[in-house]
């Protein structure tokens, strides 16, 4: 009798209908910090999207939509107005109405939280990822808890996009006020990550084991659609081979498509397991690239950077490693983006042209197979990238071999993603850094290319222009593109941005990524987006239907 009872209980608790009110997810990177305004990692965004929301976001159809606001502000509806500022310049005044939402400890989300977020963003010592968007706000008027008017110092085509996250003033403000310079090290997001008051999305963090797992449970104060899972466990498995093994064994139900299996793994996986999984290959506004540290004297000459790109057979890499599914990139603007220009310079594989450029740049002498300059310096540089990603490591090895053929020594260095990200934020790489950026539709690449976005100790390492690229022509084109309301004229300015990028090559573009989503047939509601706002932003729609 007892044995039959145990068997019945075992059957009950392992049946699909019961077990799948808990979802086991996995991804390849661990967030360096959970604070939404400090650092920029995709891993953090994937988690943050489940526990909080930006004010606006782009949906899976690439339309701008409200997440926390009631309605998108509009010049036509007069909820946004072009105004003349005190200095005579034109700015824009925008009215925003917030949806009633509540932090996980029962405290309402109000305009005061947004005012505090702006205070942190503007402070020169706070250490935010990029302070430019905050600095542009010259006036913030709170009408009541759910209504405010914000005035920015310029008119931009995306005036009604407010993609920054919100900090809980009732928790974070005392920490920030005590010592703004130490805020990034003492934020409750890292010292007390399970505090319910840090979340106002459908889930909150119940457990966080750094580098291992993050456990989410429903936020009882969430006012939107009720989430379908009583518990979500996000496991950090940095090795992509181990990631696949965990998926096959059932140790995880689903690997997040934005930060999971590599494309070659997914292609092979589809052949063996397509009866149990739906595979979606989502072309994305993500480009794999190599940042060039322009402070390195070996890389200051533009001809050297051009030679590097000419020496890499990117088409062959795409065909052999990605079955041709990941197209070669000419710049950081994807052909899928309406602002893409086909006129930018294209670098094919041309070792002969690369050698000629290296000769002209002063590296004409070859000793023991390596190029040297007149001072006897060898053209030996280091490429840093993330460890554990098998395909990225393979790409690095191919590039190393191809550069050797033109007399360039490439030393490879792989670091855990969190360490790599922290070093990148402080420009702590000697020569080259390979990783990926993801952007939003029609996004102006100001934070990565404008001279005001170079991270330094003086600006508390704010900005994402890690190469330290500074070109007045590029600055002018970036500024103009943001301000141009006419779509065709803006596209022409984007063309200029891409032209300058391709000539100067502060970054070596490799290819545009295709994210493979390997989705169990029973998991419904996952919609790949292909841009900065990931699929987890709609986690409450995910459900298990065996």
Secondary structure, 3 states (H helix, E strand, C coil): CHHHHHHHHHHHHHCHHHHCCEEEEEECCCCCCCCCCCCCCHHHHHHHHHHCCCCEEECCCCCEEECCECCCCCCCCCCEEEEECCCCCEEEEEEEEECCCECCCCCECCHHHHHHHHHHHHCCCCCCCCCHHHHCEEEEEEEECCEEEEEECCCCCCCCCCCCCCCCHHHHHHHHHHCHHHHHHHCHHHHCCCCHHHCCCCEEEEEEECCCEEEEEECCCCCCCCCCCCEEEEEECCCHHHHHHHHHHCCCCEECHHHCCCHHHHHHHHHHHCCCEEEEEEEEEEEEEEEECCCCHHHCCHHHHHHHHHCCCHHHHHHHHHCCCCCECCCCCCCCCCCCCCCCCCCCCCHHHHHHHHHHCCCCEEECCEEECCCCCECEEEEEEECCCHHHHHHHHHHHHHHHCCCCEEEEEEECHHHHHHHHHCCCCCCEEEEEEECCCCCCCHHHHCHHHCCCCCCCCCCCCCCCCCCHHHHHHHHHHHHCCCHHHHHHHHHHHHHHHHHHCCEEEEEEEEEEEEEECCEECCCCCCCCCCHHHHHHHCEECC
